[in-house]
Every structure is written in structure tokens, then in C-alpha cells.
Amino acid sequence: MLALRRAPRHARPAHHQTRHIADRAPFQPGDHVLLRPINGRSTAPRLTPPLHPAHRLDTHKGTIPHTDILGTRVRDVVRTTKTRAGGANAIDYRVHDVKLEEYVRLTKRLVTPLYPQDAQLIVGLLDLHPEPPAWGQKQEDEPSEPKLEILEAGTGHGALTLFLSRAIHAANTPAPPSHAEDEASTAATAAWKRTRRAILHTIELSPRYAAHAQHIVRGFRHAQYAHNVDFHVGDVSAWTRAALSVRQNQPFLSHAFLDLAGAEAHLGTVARALRVDGTLVLFNPSITQILAAVEKVKVEALPLELERVVELGVNGGSGGREWDVRAVKPRAAVKRAGTSAAASGVEAVESESESESESESETESESETESENVAIDDDTPPPPPAPPRKQPPQLRAPRPPTTTGKWSAVPK
Ligand SMILES: C[S@@+](CC[C@H](N)C(=O)[O-])C[C@H]1O[C@@H](n2cnc3c(N)ncnc32)[C@H](O)[C@@H]1O
């Protein structure tokens, strides 16, 4: 795929006679700007800190005072000035708006965020369709129907937080301006928060990561997406139990997303907070952990139905391979306990392509029954384990593809 964009004809237009996309005003203090070198892809793009008239950006090819960027418009060009030490050749950068995925990738991180491609896929799995307030509904009215409440844990870098908040943004009316942390401003924000029709609760165990993520979310486009989010510090199960208790144990979540080690330990509590047909998505570094979650749902009879298991891309690739995960009774266990035993397990196989599964639908349903009711009628001992295969030398250990599992809450 190739993406091209219109750029101004001259590097430094003295007067801005060119016509820009309507909502792009000149850059102003507080904006983050992406600077892309015009010549030479060997120089990495730079994300500026929030622009400030008294600050400057130091690069290894000279400096750029922020005042050179303030007042420019998207796709204009700025040039570095040589430092007194000299040596470095000046370089021209084109000035860009920073896109969400670039912002997430280029901001200082304390914890590894989701790849933007994975975040997009996960937001897609939730199939969100936020609606603005109904015609005639006053801005200050509290919503009459249940709010769209989403749980995310852990917050980590705040990457998925931003993608999710952008996806629900249309449901909420504009937040009041909060230029100062004064009492009136705090009260106005608190009153507005009660009118929100969509809320993202994001929970993070580490206070340090939580504070950093909050800073990251607020830093994007002058905090455009910060007000849909409630940040919480603590353990996700503890938070969910407390939230259920103030709501008389009534389920309140439309969706939940877990990206943390040992996520299956939180399934029971989170499932109790999900409304019927709510979605639970688990992001795991490997299919093995998805299997552990499937096993847990089965053993504890949690009111969740597995819908999809999708492999994500390696190193930012697009992924998307589907896995077929199903309950099986392992042969050895069945043999020990007899065919009616409740011994159970789960296995995962790559899904067949759609056309294949259509043409073999009969076989597939047979094999499904077989998976649930494996009966052993021969006494052949299991074959010995195969000797380990010699691996070719590798420069880097391969990263197993990450996987995401999607369940839907069902009535108990
Ligand atoms: C891989 S990071 C999440 C990255 C995040 N999805 C993003 O896109 O930026 C996992 C986070 O979960 C947090 N965490 C671990 N256990 C937790 C728990 N029980 N409750 C809440 N957060 C937890 C960790 O501190 C860590 O920051």
C-alpha cells in the first residue's frame, strides 16, 4: 500500500497562500510536532516536547528554537542551525502533526506498550459504535440509559488507553475547559463527569506507571481524549470487587480488556462485572496462556463463551490468523478415569480456511463431538517422545506470536 500526501510547493513559504485541510491551524504553544528529515531516511523522525517559546530542540545536526516551529503550518519546513561547536551540517525537517500511533511509539516509555496495529485490532474486536447524546437531550442531563463502561488493565504505557478513549470519544459532550486547578474548575469537571455516556476505567498496579500513563494520555492533542478516562491505581480484581460493591453487585461493564501477567487469575471477578453480551478480551504473549484461560473458564464454569482466538503479528506485522481452541479429554486421563470421567483439557489448532471448513462441515462437526468425548478402545501404549530436532543457529530468539482471545458474557 502506498500513501501520499499533498505538501506545499516551496520549502519556506513567506505567506501561507496554500490551502490546508480546514482544521489545521498553525502550530501553537503546547503542541507536539513530528519532524521528519526531508532528505535521507537515515535520520530518524523527532517528536518534539510540547512547544514553548523559550525552549529549543537539540539534534545531532544542530538546534531548532521552538519559536521557529511556532506559527508554522503542517508540512512547512524548518532548518536546524549549527551549534557553536560546528561540525554538523544543517538539516531540513518537514513539520507534521503527530498521529496517535507515532505518538504512542515515540513517547518515553517505562513499560512496553501494545503495538498500534494490535491496539487497532483489539478496538475492532469490541465493535464500538458510540452515539452522541440524543436530539433534544440537554448537555447537563445525566444519561437515562446505562453508560458504556469499559475496563482496561493494566494501563501500562497508556497506549491502548488512548486508542480506546478515541473510539468512545463521540459519546461524550465536550469537557469544560480546565485551565487552572481551582475549585470552580474542579467542580465543573466533576459535574461534567457525571454526564458522561462512555467511560474507560483503566487500572494499573504500579503508581509510577499509572502516573506516567496519565501524563502520556494528557499529552496527546492537548488532552483531547483524557476526559473519557478514569485512572485507578491498584489491582484489577480488587478494583472490580469494590466497583461491584458500590453498585449493589449489579454487572456494569460493557467490555473488559486484560493485558497483564497471570490474567486468568482475574477472570472470575471480571466476568461477574460484565453485562450479558459484554466482551472480555485477553491479550497474551502466547497461545499457551490463552489455553490456561480457556481451561479456567471451563473448570470454574464462568458465564463466558469463547468467540475467537486471533494471533497478532510478530514485530508489528498485521497477524490476524485465527485459532480453533476447544475442550478435549486427554487420552491418558480418559483412560485412567473411564470414558464418562470429567477429566478435561483444551487444545488449539490453526483454523482451516473458510472454504475448507464449509466443504468439510460434516467432518468438522464429527470431530467436534470427538474432541468432547474422546473414547479410547485400543491398548497401544503412547509413542515415545520424539528426540529434539536440531535447530539451525539463530541470531535472535524468535518472538512467539502474541495472541488475543475474545469471550462474550452469557446469562448464568
Ligand atoms: C504489558 S503492560 C500493559 C501495556 C498496555 N496495554 C499498553 O498498551 O500500554 C502490563 C501492565 O499491567 C500491570 N499489572 C500487572 N498486574 C496487574 C494487576 N493485578 N492489576 C493491574 N495492573 C497490573 C503492570 O504493572 C504493567 O504496567
The ligand as an ORCA input file, in Angstrom:
! r2SCAN-3c Opt
* xyz 0 1
  C       2.178     -5.015     29.280
  S       1.705     -3.775     30.343
  C       0.245     -3.135     29.607
  C       0.520     -2.276     28.402
  C      -0.691     -1.531     27.925
  N      -1.694     -2.430     27.400
  C      -0.327     -0.508     26.883
  O      -0.792     -0.622     25.735
  O       0.409      0.434     27.162
  C       1.080     -4.664     31.733
  C       0.784     -3.771     32.922
  O      -0.059     -4.470     33.822
  C       0.261     -4.029     35.126
  N      -0.303     -5.015     36.078
  C       0.216     -6.225     36.424
  N      -0.597     -6.857     37.285
  C      -1.669     -6.045     37.496
  C      -2.844     -6.149     38.285
  N      -3.076     -7.223     39.046
  N      -3.744     -5.133     38.257
  C      -3.500     -4.028     37.490
  N      -2.399     -3.885     36.724
  C      -1.486     -4.871     36.722
  C       1.774     -3.940     35.107
  O       2.266     -3.110     36.134
  C       2.032     -3.389     33.708
  O       2.169     -1.997     33.710
*
